[in-house]
Amino acid sequence: MGAMAIDQKYCEVSQPLDDWVPSSIQVRILEGVAAGLSSGRLSRELHLSSKTIDYHVRVMSDKLQAPNRVALVSRAFVLQILRTDTWPPRIAPEAMD
């Protein structure tokens, strides 16, 4: 078997478009997604509909050019939006307004 080719576009990390700063609700949703919570659980904990949770996840994923939740969390760590020194994951203070 030969070596697997890696698509270069997945290796490049750029800053979020327009220096995106998450809203307070997006912060809580992103922290929950990073902790592995489902939309259903987040909706119960945040008193929002699961459609609202999914909407915010989609908006954040689009902004960070992430195709799914795992990629969203990974990008948030790489871009230092999420702190790497806490569990459960927390937003870095400099990433908030």
C-alpha positions as CSV (number, residue, x, y, z in Angstrom):
1,M,0.0,0.0,0.0
2,G,1.2,3.5,-0.8
3,A,1.2,6.6,1.4
4,M,-2.2,8.3,1.6
5,A,-2.3,11.7,-0.1
6,I,-3.4,14.6,2.1
7,D,-5.5,17.3,0.6
8,Q,-3.6,20.6,1.2
9,K,-6.7,22.6,1.8
10,Y,-7.3,20.6,5.1
11,C,-3.8,21.5,6.3
12,E,-4.0,25.2,6.1
13,V,-5.4,27.2,9.0
14,S,-6.5,30.7,8.5
15,Q,-8.0,33.2,10.8
16,P,-11.8,33.3,11.1
17,L,-13.5,35.4,8.4
18,D,-14.1,39.0,9.5
19,D,-12.4,38.3,12.9
20,W,-15.5,36.5,14.0
21,V,-16.4,36.9,17.7
22,P,-19.0,34.5,19.0
23,S,-22.2,35.8,20.7
24,S,-22.8,34.8,24.3
25,I,-25.3,32.1,23.2
26,Q,-22.8,30.8,20.6
27,V,-20.2,30.6,23.3
28,R,-22.4,28.4,25.4
29,I,-23.3,26.2,22.4
30,L,-19.7,25.9,21.2
31,E,-18.6,24.9,24.7
32,G,-21.4,22.3,24.9
33,V,-20.6,20.9,21.4
34,A,-16.9,20.7,22.4
35,A,-17.9,18.8,25.5
36,G,-19.8,16.3,23.3
37,L,-23.4,17.4,24.1
38,S,-26.1,16.7,21.6
39,S,-28.5,19.4,20.3
40,G,-31.3,17.9,22.4
41,R,-29.3,18.1,25.6
42,L,-28.1,21.6,24.8
43,S,-31.6,22.7,24.0
44,R,-32.8,21.4,27.4
45,E,-29.9,23.0,29.3
46,L,-30.1,26.4,27.5
47,H,-33.9,26.5,27.2
48,L,-33.7,26.8,23.4
49,S,-35.2,24.7,20.7
50,S,-33.0,22.1,19.1
51,K,-33.5,23.9,15.8
52,T,-32.1,27.0,17.3
53,I,-29.1,25.0,18.5
54,D,-28.6,23.5,15.1
55,Y,-28.9,26.9,13.5
56,H,-26.1,28.4,15.6
57,V,-23.9,25.3,15.1
58,R,-24.4,25.7,11.3
59,V,-23.6,29.5,11.5
60,M,-20.4,28.8,13.4
61,S,-19.5,26.0,11.1
62,D,-19.9,28.2,8.1
63,K,-18.0,31.0,9.7
64,L,-15.1,28.7,10.6
65,Q,-15.4,26.7,7.3
66,A,-16.0,23.4,9.2
67,P,-18.0,20.7,7.5
68,N,-19.2,19.1,10.8
69,R,-19.2,19.4,14.6
70,V,-15.8,17.6,15.1
71,A,-14.2,19.9,12.6
72,L,-15.9,22.9,14.2
73,V,-14.4,22.0,17.6
74,S,-11.0,21.3,16.1
75,R,-10.9,24.6,14.3
76,A,-12.0,26.4,17.4
77,F,-9.1,24.9,19.3
78,V,-6.6,25.6,16.5
79,L,-7.8,29.2,16.2
80,Q,-7.5,29.6,20.0
81,I,-11.2,30.3,20.4
82,L,-11.4,27.4,22.8
83,R,-8.9,27.1,25.6
84,T,-6.7,24.0,25.6
85,D,-6.1,24.0,29.4
86,T,-9.6,23.3,30.8
87,W,-12.2,20.6,30.8
88,P,-15.0,20.9,30.0
89,P,-13.8,23.2,27.2
90,R,-14.2,26.9,27.7
91,I,-14.0,29.9,25.4
92,A,-10.7,31.8,25.6
93,P,-11.4,35.3,27.2
94,E,-9.8,37.1,24.3
95,A,-12.2,35.3,21.9
96,M,-15.3,37.0,23.4
97,D,-16.7,40.5,23.1
